[in-house]
């Protein structure tokens, strides 16, 4: 069967039928090459002026050729899940940096004509073991500025977009402006965000500088309150002349809960566009833990969310990129966090554990094909 015949057959069969084509169980470590569809997410996205890609794991690129092949075929933009974060691996001590993983990522991407996202300079989680004992209000800003200078400067001109600040809003913390009570804020106050963005612009003036957050997609009071806090943060940054170029909407979604994505989300996207900012869908996946265990129903439910959400969001011309948080269920983070109560592996991404396309892949492909062409 040719690539085109495979896709056409799968499309005709529909979501549930495709599960029967690709759902036979085999050991995860068996060398199974992906059956490549005729069109890749990368190609179809590019035809609409949208960067389509995924989060990847460096170790898998190195040790799993079939995984690396799938990423090459499907991704026009990549982001490493952890390599750029202010973690023990990147920052083994206050004076040391380890660039082996990030160098590998950038070289892999450039060799395959991909763009790279840097995720992230500042976050409240996964900080190195030395952070608490070393950091003080007196040295924290110098450490943060040096971190961005060393990491951002090393790859200046080679990164499409930096998530400069990740998840700074948590309305439940009760702080002014809905700010999250982070370790960085405790040390430096709210000004650490402006400082990080100004430093990032100085060291890498060509990259898009992104504020990235989750829980701002749905309807209801809680997402609406967080959306307003995020927008207030962006408005304030613009008023202060802080260089911010884009909003990252993480898009960690759920199937089976009846969540609705529409008016509130689209109003936010329209406001972001009116402010002259871009939007990136940065971390999309669809948790199936609320769905019953049969695979066909789970895959159909996940694909429905992909299709509905992406047809909605990609209708806004300010959305320039779509990345899923991973590409294959084999390595999804949801199996270790926010996983199913029955302990069945999650099926939240476009390709299954055998690197075969699932209904979610075709839903994403269809949404990209139907998106208005960007200028």
C-alpha positions as semicolon CSV with decimal commas, in nm:
position;residue;x (nm);y (nm);z (nm)
1;X;0,000;0,000;0,000
2;X;0,138;0,343;-0,090
3;X;0,140;0,636;0,150
4;X;-0,151;0,800;-0,030
5;X;-0,354;0,481;-0,032
6;X;-0,292;0,437;0,341
7;X;-0,419;0,784;0,428
8;X;-0,716;0,765;0,196
9;X;-0,818;0,426;0,334
10;X;-0,783;0,546;0,692
11;X;-0,983;0,860;0,624
12;X;-1,265;0,661;0,466
13;X;-1,274;0,413;0,753
14;X;-1,298;0,686;1,016
15;X;-1,152;0,713;1,360
16;X;-1,270;0,387;1,514
17;X;-1,180;0,179;1,214
18;X;-0,828;0,315;1,212
19;X;-0,774;0,192;1,566
20;X;-0,828;-0,161;1,444
21;X;-0,566;-0,106;1,172
22;X;-0,293;0,013;1,404
23;X;-0,383;-0,109;1,750
24;X;-0,229;-0,458;1,760
25;X;-0,010;-0,496;2,065
26;X;0,365;-0,543;2,030
27;X;0,652;-0,486;2,273
28;X;0,750;-0,118;2,299
29;X;1,117;-0,188;2,234
30;X;1,056;-0,380;1,911
31;X;1,197;-0,191;1,612
32;X;0,876;-0,091;1,438
33;X;0,916;0,169;1,167
34;X;0,629;0,413;1,126
35;X;0,402;0,354;0,829
36;X;0,445;0,703;0,685
37;X;0,129;0,886;0,581
38;X;0,126;1,060;0,246
39;X;0,123;1,405;0,405
40;X;0,298;1,501;0,724
41;X;0,181;1,749;0,983
42;X;0,494;1,944;0,900
43;X;0,411;1,969;0,528
44;X;0,044;2,046;0,569
45;X;0,112;2,306;0,838
46;X;0,372;2,474;0,617
47;X;0,120;2,490;0,332
48;X;-0,103;2,704;0,557
49;X;0,181;2,914;0,701
50;X;0,165;2,732;1,037
51;X;0,463;2,571;1,209
52;X;0,356;2,221;1,314
53;X;0,576;2,015;1,541
54;X;0,617;1,852;1,879
55;X;0,812;1,823;2,199
56;X;1,089;1,564;2,182
57;X;1,322;1,380;2,416
58;X;1,695;1,393;2,337
59;X;1,762;1,045;2,472
60;X;1,504;0,898;2,234
61;X;1,651;1,078;1,936
62;X;1,986;0,925;2,022
63;X;1,880;0,567;2,093
64;X;1,564;0,505;1,887
65;X;1,612;0,547;1,510
66;X;1,243;0,493;1,429
67;X;1,146;0,769;1,671
68;X;1,403;1,005;1,519
69;X;1,266;0,919;1,173
70;X;0,912;0,999;1,281
71;X;1,018;1,335;1,423
72;X;1,206;1,421;1,104
73;X;0,902;1,345;0,894
74;X;0,634;1,508;1,106
75;X;0,791;1,809;1,279
76;X;0,877;2,146;1,132
77;X;0,952;2,283;1,478
78;X;1,072;2,100;1,790
79;X;1,114;2,173;2,158
80;X;1,295;1,954;2,408
81;X;1,080;1,868;2,708
82;X;1,344;1,949;2,970
83;X;1,687;2,025;2,824
84;X;1,661;2,406;2,831
85;X;1,501;2,431;3,176
86;X;1,688;2,572;3,475
87;X;1,743;2,220;3,613
88;X;2,018;2,019;3,778
89;X;2,120;1,869;3,443
90;X;2,165;2,202;3,265
91;X;2,293;2,375;3,582
92;X;2,486;2,114;3,784
93;X;2,626;2,389;4,007
94;X;2,595;2,769;4,038
95;X;2,897;2,810;3,812
96;X;2,858;2,518;3,568
97;X;2,650;2,466;3,255
98;X;2,597;2,140;3,065
99;X;2,515;2,202;2,699
100;X;2,547;1,849;2,562
101;X;2,171;1,796;2,525
102;X;2,084;2,141;2,396
103;X;2,371;2,136;2,146
104;X;2,247;1,800;2,017
105;X;1,891;1,931;1,980
106;X;1,991;2,242;1,786
107;X;2,225;2,046;1,558
108;X;1,959;1,779;1,493
109;X;1,701;2,043;1,408
110;X;1,929;2,239;1,179
111;X;2,039;1,924;0,998
112;X;1,673;1,844;0,927
113;X;1,544;2,189;0,836
114;X;1,349;2,235;1,160
115;X;1,305;2,535;1,384
116;X;1,370;2,512;1,758
117;X;1,181;2,646;2,059
118;X;1,363;2,707;2,386
119;X;1,158;2,598;2,687
120;X;1,214;2,769;2,929
121;X;1,427;3,031;3,105
122;X;1,214;3,080;3,418
123;X;0,980;2,832;3,590
124;X;0,887;2,755;3,949
125;X;0,946;2,379;3,920
126;X;1,241;2,142;3,859
127;X;1,497;2,381;4,005
128;X;1,844;2,240;4,081
129;X;1,927;2,093;4,420
130;X;2,160;2,382;4,501
131;X;1,896;2,651;4,439
132;X;1,752;2,691;4,789
133;X;2,084;2,692;4,972
134;X;2,262;2,923;4,730
135;X;2,007;3,178;4,615
136;X;1,944;3,497;4,812
137;X;1,770;3,828;4,737
138;X;2,118;3,975;4,693
139;X;2,239;3,738;4,420
140;X;1,921;3,607;4,256
141;X;1,892;3,865;3,978
142;X;2,258;3,826;3,882
143;X;2,214;3,447;3,866
144;X;1,901;3,478;3,652
145;X;2,059;3,732;3,415
146;X;2,374;3,522;3,378
147;X;2,164;3,212;3,309
148;X;1,979;3,382;3,024
149;X;2,298;3,536;2,891
150;X;2,482;3,204;2,885
151;X;2,199;2,986;2,755
152;X;2,027;3,237;2,529
153;X;2,353;3,382;2,408
154;X;2,493;3,042;2,313
155;X;2,207;2,985;2,067
156;X;2,136;3,345;1,965
157;X;1,994;3,361;1,614
158;X;1,925;2,986;1,607
159;X;1,608;2,973;1,819
160;X;1,263;3,049;1,678
161;X;1,106;3,135;2,015
162;X;1,197;3,131;2,383
163;X;0,947;3,061;2,658
164;X;1,103;3,331;2,872
165;X;0,849;3,295;3,151
166;X;0,647;2,980;3,216
167;X;0,336;2,967;3,435
168;X;0,371;3,287;3,640
169;X;-0,005;3,313;3,707
170;X;-0,197;3,120;3,972
171;X;-0,504;3,313;4,082
172;X;-0,564;3,078;4,378
173;X;-0,248;3,205;4,548
174;X;-0,433;3,527;4,624
175;X;-0,155;3,764;4,525
176;X;-0,203;4,094;4,341
177;X;-0,253;4,047;3,970
178;X;-0,310;3,673;4,016
179;X;0,065;3,614;4,040
180;X;0,195;3,272;4,139
181;X;0,395;3,262;4,462
182;X;0,713;3,123;4,303
183;X;1,067;3,087;4,444
184;X;1,181;3,356;4,200
185;X;0,909;3,595;4,314
186;X;0,998;3,537;4,680
187;X;1,354;3,642;4,601
188;X;1,298;3,925;4,356
189;X;0,936;4,034;4,361
190;X;0,728;4,063;4,044
191;X;1,005;4,252;3,865
192;X;1,186;3,928;3,786
193;X;0,957;3,875;3,487
194;X;1,044;4,208;3,325
195;X;1,412;4,151;3,394
196;X;1,403;3,809;3,228
197;X;1,233;3,940;2,912
198;X;1,464;4,241;2,882
199;X;1,769;4,019;2,919
200;X;1,637;3,770;2,665
201;X;1,581;4,045;2,407
202;X;1,932;4,178;2,462
203;X;2,103;3,843;2,417
204;X;1,885;3,704;2,134
205;X;1,713;3,992;1,952
206;X;1,583;3,777;1,664
207;X;1,386;3,520;1,865
208;X;1,018;3,556;1,955
209;X;0,986;3,608;2,330
210;X;0,690;3,416;2,471
211;X;0,488;3,414;2,791
212;X;0,362;3,054;2,827
213;X;0,077;2,923;3,048
214;X;-0,192;2,658;3,090
215;X;-0,553;2,646;3,208
216;X;-0,660;2,943;2,994
217;X;-0,838;2,746;2,722
218;X;-1,178;2,648;2,861
219;X;-1,500;2,819;2,957
220;X;-1,611;2,864;3,318
221;X;-1,509;3,095;3,601
222;X;-1,165;2,950;3,676
223;X;-1,025;2,962;3,321
224;X;-1,184;3,303;3,268
225;X;-1,017;3,443;3,580
226;X;-0,680;3,306;3,477
227;X;-0,721;3,438;3,121
228;X;-0,789;3,785;3,257
229;X;-0,484;3,769;3,484
230;X;-0,264;3,655;3,194
231;X;-0,396;3,932;2,972
232;X;-0,344;4,189;3,247
233;X;0,016;4,071;3,276
234;X;0,070;4,111;2,902
235;X;-0,097;4,452;2,895
236;X;0,119;4,570;3,181
237;X;0,434;4,445;3,012
238;X;0,348;4,634;2,696
239;X;0,273;4,951;2,893
240;X;0,614;4,925;3,062
241;X;0,790;4,868;2,730
242;X;0,888;4,511;2,818
243;X;0,971;4,314;2,501
244;X;0,712;4,036;2,471
245;X;0,617;3,899;2,129
246;X;0,376;3,612;2,183
247;X;0,148;3,419;2,413
248;X;0,199;3,046;2,448
249;X;-0,129;2,862;2,508
250;X;-0,020;2,521;2,638
251;X;-0,341;2,336;2,548
252;X;-0,322;2,040;2,787
253;X;-0,683;1,928;2,737
254;X;-0,914;1,652;2,860
255;X;-1,150;1,419;2,677
256;X;-1,470;1,290;2,833
257;X;-1,540;1,577;3,073
258;X;-1,758;1,784;2,846
259;X;-1,515;2,075;2,840
260;X;-1,602;2,351;2,594
261;X;-1,350;2,566;2,411
262;X;-1,491;2,866;2,232
263;X;-1,601;3,221;2,310
264;X;-1,367;3,303;2,598
265;X;-1,064;3,150;2,430
266;X;-1,132;3,315;2,096
267;X;-1,188;3,655;2,259
268;X;-0,847;3,620;2,424
269;X;-0,681;3,526;2,094
270;X;-0,843;3,825;1,926
271;X;-0,718;4,059;2,197
272;X;-0,368;3,915;2,175
273;X;-0,371;3,973;1,800
274;X;-0,501;4,329;1,847
275;X;-0,203;4,392;2,078
276;X;0,030;4,297;1,793
277;X;0,132;3,968;1,956
278;X;0,145;3,619;1,808
279;X;-0,003;3,300;1,956
280;X;0,163;2,959;1,975
281;X;-0,020;2,642;2,082
282;X;0,281;2,507;2,265
283;X;0,207;2,180;2,449
284;X;-0,107;2,016;2,317
285;X;-0,218;1,674;2,432
286;X;-0,554;1,526;2,531
287;X;-0,577;1,329;2,855
288;X;-0,806;1,027;2,816
289;X;-0,829;0,936;3,185
290;X;-1,195;1,034;3,201
291;X;-1,288;0,790;2,924
292;X;-1,376;0,421;2,962
293;X;-1,098;0,173;2,888
294;X;-1,183;0,036;2,536
295;X;-0,926;0,171;2,294
296;X;-1,159;0,254;2,002
297;X;-1,377;0,475;2,223
298;X;-1,076;0,641;2,381
299;X;-0,913;0,714;2,047
300;X;-1,236;0,850;1,906
301;X;-1,288;1,074;2,208
302;X;-0,933;1,209;2,199
303;X;-0,954;1,271;1,823
304;X;-1,280;1,459;1,866
305;X;-1,113;1,700;2,109
306;X;-0,817;1,749;1,876
307;X;-1,047;1,824;1,587
308;X;-1,285;2,058;1,766
309;X;-1,016;2,250;1,953
310;X;-0,785;2,295;1,656
311;X;-1,057;2,389;1,411
312;X;-1,156;2,659;1,661
313;X;-0,813;2,797;1,748
314;X;-0,650;2,769;1,405
315;X;-0,929;2,984;1,263
316;X;-0,754;3,280;1,427
317;X;-0,476;3,405;1,195
318;X;-0,263;3,509;1,491
319;X;-0,191;3,144;1,573
320;X;0,140;3,073;1,400
321;X;0,249;2,743;1,555
322;X;0,106;2,417;1,688
323;X;0,316;2,174;1,891
324;X;0,196;1,861;2,066
325;X;0,369;1,771;2,392
326;X;0,531;1,464;2,246
327;X;0,448;1,278;1,929
328;X;0,400;0,917;2,042
329;X;0,209;0,767;2,333
330;X;0,516;0,557;2,403
331;X;0,686;0,847;2,582
332;X;0,400;1,064;2,705
333;X;0,449;1,246;3,035
334;X;0,087;1,169;3,127
335;X;0,179;0,810;3,215
336;X;0,375;0,950;3,508
337;X;0,162;1,250;3,604
338;X;-0,216;1,298;3,589
339;X;-0,248;0,940;3,463
340;X;-0,546;0,705;3,447
341;X;-0,676;0,550;3,769
342;X;-0,690;0,208;3,599
343;X;-0,317;0,245;3,514
344;X;-0,376;0,180;3,145
345;X;-0,129;0,370;2,926
346;X;-0,255;0,704;2,799
347;X;-0,341;0,746;2,431
348;X;-0,314;1,124;2,418
349;X;-0,087;1,194;2,120
350;X;-0,105;1,162;1,739
351;X;0,096;0,836;1,717
352;X;0,063;0,520;1,924
353;X;0,333;0,325;2,108
354;X;0,428;0,149;1,784
355;X;0,467;0,489;1,614
356;X;0,158;0,432;1,401
357;X;-0,084;0,717;1,324
358;X;-0,403;0,730;1,529
359;X;-0,734;0,912;1,478
360;X;-0,584;1,210;1,661
361;X;-0,323;1,240;1,385
362;X;-0,588;1,260;1,115
363;X;-0,795;1,506;1,320
364;X;-0,489;1,731;1,356
365;X;-0,408;1,694;0,986
366;X;-0,763;1,785;0,885
367;X;-0,765;2,090;1,113
368;X;-0,437;2,213;0,965
369;X;-0,567;2,160;0,611
370;X;-0,878;2,361;0,689
371;X;-0,700;2,653;0,857
372;X;-0,691;2,988;0,677
373;X;-0,360;3,045;0,502
374;X;-0,131;3,280;0,694
375;X;0,033;3,560;0,502
